[in-house]
């Protein structure tokens, strides 16, 4: 029996591959045989790490979430002020939105929310994204009237990123135009309305 640290290490190695496969094929079309082929392991190896395909999918979704949060925290940490942090995050997303295709697993998951485990994972992910954005926007708006409120603005920023991704997938807006949209609309959401 492999030691637990080695299992965790191997799991971490496989997660990006699982996320890419689920993102490309969706949950329903992805088989464990295909996952094993892409991971270059036998199926029983995957089942040593996860109980079933649903657990593999949720783990891959959690991997994408953790990667996004880690990246956002790094970008926010590089800023010199709260207002600059929010703008820096917008600029980062304007440049890199959808760059690695990780959003595809999220879109795939949205088509499978009838699976309770997947729905719970998506809810956790979106709540986590919202908490980080809400805190960032609240800090950036300190001392100003908040219109729309930072809580609502955080959801709107998530929606902005989602619609920008869809516009790119459908070739409705170029990357440059999507970046401009994220910067312009995002800055309006960050700013809110000043008192006076």
Beta strands, then each sheet from edge to edge (+ up, - down):
end
